[in-house]
Amino acid sequence: MLHFVDSDDDRTPRASTFAPSSQRLNYSPAASVELGLAPYPPPSRDLPPVSTLPDSVNVARLFPPFEGCDVVLLATKTLPHLAFYVDRKTIYTRCAYLKRNISELGFTPAGVDVIYWEEDADTLDAMLRFVYPDRPKPKVESVPHLRFLLETARSYGIGTATHVLCTTVLLDFATKDPLSVFAIACEFGLTNEAALISKETLKVDFMMDQKSSELGRVSLSYYHRLHRLHRLRAAKAIDIINLINTENPMDEPDPPYCEGCGTNAIWWQIFVEYAGIELKRRPVTDTIFSTAFLARCVRSSRGICGKCIDSYMHAHSQSLLTRLKEDIDALPAYISA
C-alpha cells in the first residue's frame, strides 16, 4: 500500500484508483511517490518532489521518472505493480481516453499524482509507447496481437497507433494471413488498406481456407466485393488459358501442336484442365506457371504421347505460356470501390 503522510494543505496529493472501462472506482488521499531513478532517461536534479512506493512496485523501463513528470500510472492487474511516469500535457494531448478519465478524478494535486490503473502492464506499456513518439513502438507478434492493439488503441483514442500499425505492420502480415488481415482492415474502416490487401487474398482459396471464418467479421458489402473479385478474375483467367478472346476473337492464338498427337498436344490439354481447376480456387499465376506444375503436365502426357516433351520445349509453346501468364497477371486484382 502507499504510505500516507501529513500535509499542511487539505489538498494532499492522492493515489487514485481507476479502471479503464469508464467505471469510476474509489480513490483516497495519499502522498506523491518516489522511486529509484531508472537508467533511461538520465537522472535530473529538477525532478518533482516524491515520497515512497513499496518495494513490490517496479518502474517501467521506458517510463522512469523524468523532469516534468507529474503523473504515475500504476498498472495493478499484474504483480508486482508497474509504475509508469508520464506528464499530463503529453497524455492529455495524445490520448483522449486518459485525458477524460483522469480529469474526472477531480482537482490536480501538487507533486506527482499517483493513479491506480486497472490494466495489464504490457497493454499500458504498448499504449504509452504510441502516446510518446520518442519511445520504440511495441513489437507485434501475431495477427491476433495486431487486432488486440488496434482495438485497444481505438478504445484509448490514440490515433497515431492506428496510423503506425496500419502503414507497415498490417501490410506486412497481409502476405502471411491475408484473409484475417483483410477482415481487420474492413473492421477498422481502412478502405485503402483493404483494397491493397484484397490482392493478397487471391492467393488463397477464400471459400475453403481455414481462415475463411474471419470473413464473418466483415460487412456484406466487403464480402460480396471480395467474392466478385475472385469469381470474375477466375472466369477471365480460365478464358485466357482456353485461348478465348471474347473482345477480339481474331487475335486468339493457336494451341501448341504435337506431331506425335497429330493435333493439340496432350500436355497442353492436361495443362488447360488442371490449370482451370486451380484458377477457380486461386486466380493467380504462381502455381499454374510454376516449373513443378508444368513438369507434372508433361509427365502425365508421356503415357499417351512420347513426343509431347518436344512440343512443350518448342519456342512457340514457351512464348505462348509467357504471354498467357502476362495476360492473367494484368487482370484486375483489387476490390472495386
C-alpha positions in Angstrom: 0.0 0.0 0.0 1.0 3.6 -0.4 2.2 5.4 2.7 0.0 8.3 3.9 1.7 11.4 5.0 0.5 14.5 6.9 0.1 17.7 4.9 -0.4 21.3 5.8 -2.7 21.6 2.8 -6.1 19.9 2.8 -5.4 19.1 -0.9 -3.0 16.3 -0.1 -1.8 14.5 -3.3 -3.8 11.3 -3.7 -3.4 7.9 -5.2 -6.4 7.5 -7.4 -7.8 4.1 -8.4 -9.3 3.9 -11.8 -10.3 1.1 -14.1 -10.1 1.7 -17.9 -13.7 0.7 -18.5 -15.4 4.1 -17.9 -16.2 2.9 -14.4 -15.0 5.2 -11.6 -13.5 3.4 -8.6 -12.8 4.8 -5.1 -9.8 6.9 -4.5 -8.2 8.3 -1.4 -5.7 11.0 -0.3 -2.1 9.8 -0.3 1.4 11.2 -0.8 3.2 11.5 -4.1 5.5 8.7 -4.9 9.3 8.3 -5.1 11.1 5.5 -6.9 14.7 4.9 -7.6 15.6 6.5 -10.9 15.7 4.2 -13.8 18.7 4.3 -16.2 16.6 5.9 -19.0 16.5 8.8 -19.4 19.5 10.3 -17.4 18.7 11.5 -13.8 17.8 15.1 -13.3 18.2 17.3 -10.3 14.9 19.0 -11.1 12.6 16.0 -10.6 9.3 16.8 -8.8 9.3 16.0 -5.0 8.1 12.5 -4.4 7.8 10.1 -1.5 8.0 6.3 -1.4 6.2 3.3 -3.0 6.6 -0.2 -1.6 9.4 -2.4 -2.8 6.9 -4.6 -4.6 6.3 -1.9 -7.2 8.7 -1.8 -10.2 9.3 1.1 -12.6 8.7 0.6 -16.3 12.0 0.6 -18.2 10.9 3.1 -20.8 8.9 5.3 -18.4 11.1 6.1 -15.4 10.9 9.5 -13.5 12.0 12.5 -15.6 12.0 16.2 -15.4 8.4 17.4 -15.9 6.6 14.2 -15.0 3.6 14.8 -12.9 1.6 11.6 -13.1 2.4 8.0 -12.2 0.1 5.4 -13.8 0.3 2.3 -11.6 -0.7 -0.8 -13.6 -2.4 -3.0 -11.0 -3.7 -6.1 -12.9 -0.3 -7.8 -12.6 2.1 -8.4 -9.7 4.3 -6.7 -8.9 2.6 -3.5 -9.9 4.4 -1.5 -12.5 4.8 2.3 -12.4 4.8 4.4 -15.5 6.0 8.0 -15.1 4.3 10.3 -17.6 3.4 14.0 -17.9 -0.1 15.3 -18.0 0.4 17.6 -21.0 1.5 14.8 -23.3 -1.0 12.2 -22.4 -3.9 14.7 -22.5 -2.8 15.9 -25.9 -2.3 12.4 -27.5 -4.8 10.2 -25.6 -8.4 11.3 -25.3 -9.3 8.3 -23.1 -6.6 9.1 -20.5 -7.5 12.7 -20.5 -11.2 12.1 -20.0 -10.8 9.6 -17.2 -8.0 11.2 -15.3 -9.8 14.6 -15.5 -12.9 13.1 -14.0 -10.9 12.3 -10.8 -11.1 15.9 -9.7 -8.5 18.5 -8.8 -4.9 18.2 -9.7 -2.6 17.8 -6.7 0.9 19.2 -6.3 3.8 17.0 -7.0 3.4 13.6 -8.7 -0.2 12.3 -8.9 -0.4 8.5 -8.5 -3.3 6.8 -10.3 -4.1 3.2 -9.9 -4.9 1.9 -13.4 -6.5 -1.5 -13.6 -4.8 -2.6 -16.8 -2.2 -5.2 -17.7 1.2 -3.7 -17.6 2.0 -4.9 -21.2 -1.1 -3.3 -22.5 -0.5 0.1 -20.8 3.1 -0.1 -21.9 2.1 -0.6 -25.5 -0.4 2.3 -25.5 2.1 4.7 -23.8 4.7 3.8 -26.4 2.3 5.1 -29.0 1.5 8.2 -27.0 5.2 9.1 -26.7 6.7 9.4 -30.2 10.2 9.1 -28.9 9.6 5.6 -27.5 10.2 2.4 -29.5 6.9 1.0 -30.8 5.7 -2.4 -29.5 6.6 -5.4 -31.5 3.6 -7.1 -33.0 3.8 -10.8 -32.5 0.9 -12.1 -34.5 -2.3 -11.2 -36.3 -4.4 -11.6 -33.1 -2.0 -9.4 -31.3 -2.3 -6.8 -34.1 -6.1 -6.9 -33.7 -5.8 -6.5 -29.9 -3.5 -3.5 -30.2 -5.8 -1.8 -32.8 -8.9 -2.4 -30.6 -7.2 -1.1 -27.5 -5.8 1.9 -29.3 -9.3 2.7 -30.6 -10.8 2.5 -27.1 -7.9 4.7 -25.8 -8.5 7.2 -28.6 -4.8 7.1 -29.8 -5.0 7.9 -33.5 -1.2 7.7 -34.0 -1.4 4.0 -33.1 -3.8 3.2 -35.9 -1.6 5.1 -38.3 1.6 3.3 -37.2 0.1 -0.2 -37.1 -1.7 0.2 -40.5 1.0 1.8 -42.6 3.6 -1.0 -42.2 2.6 -3.8 -39.8 -0.8 -4.5 -41.3 0.6 -4.8 -44.8 3.5 -7.0 -43.6 1.1 -9.5 -42.1 -1.1 -9.5 -45.3 1.3 -11.8 -47.1 1.2 -14.3 -44.2 -2.5 -14.3 -43.4 -4.4 -12.3 -46.0 -8.0 -13.2 -45.0 -7.5 -12.3 -41.3 -5.7 -9.0 -42.2 -8.3 -8.1 -44.8 -11.0 -8.6 -42.2 -9.1 -6.3 -39.8 -8.8 -3.6 -42.5 -12.5 -3.8 -43.1 -13.4 -3.7 -39.4 -11.4 -0.6 -38.8 -12.6 1.3 -41.8 -9.2 1.2 -43.6 -10.6 1.4 -47.1 -7.3 1.9 -48.9 -5.6 -0.9 -47.0 -8.5 -3.3 -47.5 -8.2 -2.7 -51.3 -4.5 -3.4 -51.3 -4.8 -6.5 -49.2 -7.6 -7.9 -51.4 -4.9 -8.7 -54.0 -3.1 -10.9 -51.4 -6.4 -12.8 -50.8 -6.3 -14.0 -54.4 -3.5 -16.4 -53.4 -5.8 -18.4 -51.1 -9.0 -20.3 -51.6 -11.1 -17.9 -49.6 -14.1 -20.2 -49.6 -12.2 -23.3 -48.2 -9.2 -21.8 -46.4 -9.1 -22.5 -42.6 -9.1 -18.7 -42.0 -12.2 -18.1 -44.2 -14.3 -17.8 -41.0 -12.5 -14.5 -40.4 -14.6 -13.0 -43.3 -17.6 -13.3 -41.0 -16.3 -10.2 -39.3 -16.7 -8.0 -42.4 -19.8 -6.3 -43.8 -21.8 -7.9 -46.6 -20.6 -5.2 -48.9 -17.0 -6.0 -48.4 -17.7 -9.8 -48.6 -19.6 -9.5 -51.9 -16.9 -7.3 -53.4 -14.2 -9.8 -52.5 -16.3 -12.7 -53.8 -16.9 -10.8 -57.0 -13.2 -10.1 -57.5 -12.3 -13.8 -57.1 -15.1 -15.0 -59.3 -14.6 -12.6 -62.2 -10.8 -12.9 -62.2 -11.1 -16.7 -62.2 -13.5 -16.7 -65.1 -11.3 -14.3 -67.1 -8.2 -16.3 -66.3 -9.8 -19.5 -67.4 -10.8 -17.9 -70.7 -7.2 -16.9 -71.2 -5.8 -20.3 -70.8 -8.5 -21.7 -73.1 -7.3 -19.2 -75.6 -10.7 -17.4 -75.7 -10.6 -13.8 -76.5 -14.2 -12.5 -76.2 -13.3 -9.0 -77.3 -11.1 -9.8 -80.3 -11.7 -13.4 -81.4 -9.4 -12.9 -84.4 -6.4 -12.5 -82.0 -6.9 -15.8 -80.3 -3.6 -17.7 -80.5 -3.3 -21.3 -81.7 -2.7 -24.0 -79.1 0.6 -25.9 -79.1 0.7 -28.7 -81.8 2.3 -32.1 -81.3 3.4 -34.2 -84.3 3.1 -37.3 -82.2 -0.5 -36.5 -81.3 -1.3 -35.2 -84.7 -3.4 -32.5 -83.0 -3.3 -30.2 -80.0 -0.6 -31.5 -77.7 -1.8 -33.8 -74.9 0.4 -31.9 -72.3 -1.4 -28.8 -73.3 -4.9 -30.4 -72.9 -3.8 -31.6 -69.4 -2.5 -28.1 -68.5 -5.7 -26.4 -69.5 -7.8 -28.9 -67.5 -5.8 -28.7 -64.3 -5.0 -25.0 -64.5 -8.7 -24.3 -64.8 -9.3 -26.2 -61.5 -6.5 -24.3 -59.8 -7.7 -20.9 -61.1 -11.2 -21.5 -59.7 -9.6 -21.8 -56.3 -6.8 -19.2 -56.6 -7.0 -17.0 -59.6 -3.2 -16.2 -59.7 -0.3 -17.4 -61.8 2.0 -18.5 -59.0 1.0 -22.2 -59.2 0.0 -22.9 -62.8 3.1 -21.5 -64.4 5.5 -22.9 -61.8 8.1 -25.4 -63.1 6.7 -28.1 -60.9 3.1 -27.7 -62.2 4.2 -27.6 -65.9 6.5 -30.6 -65.4 3.7 -32.6 -64.0 1.5 -31.9 -67.0 4.3 -33.0 -69.4 5.0 -36.2 -67.3 1.3 -37.0 -67.4 1.3 -36.9 -71.2 4.1 -39.4 -71.6 1.9 -42.4 -71.3 -0.1 -41.2 -74.3 2.4 -39.4 -76.4 6.2 -39.7 -76.2 6.8 -36.6 -78.3 4.8 -34.2 -76.2 8.0 -33.1 -74.5 9.3 -31.8 -77.8 6.0 -29.8 -78.2 6.4 -28.4 -74.7 10.0 -27.3 -75.4 9.2 -25.7 -78.7 9.7 -21.9 -78.8 6.0 -21.4 -79.8 4.9 -23.2 -76.6 7.2 -21.3 -74.3 6.3 -18.0 -75.9 2.6 -18.8 -75.5 3.0 -19.7 -71.8 4.8 -16.4 -71.2 2.1 -14.4 -73.0 -0.7 -16.2 -71.1 1.0 -15.5 -67.7 1.3 -11.8 -68.5 -2.3 -11.6 -69.6 -3.6 -13.2 -66.4 -1.3 -11.0 -64.2 -2.7 -7.9 -66.0 -6.3 -8.8 -64.9 -7.9 -6.6 -62.2 -6.5 -7.6 -58.8 -8.3 -5.3 -56.3 -11.8 -5.0 -55.0 -13.8 -2.2 -56.6 -14.5 1.0 -54.7 
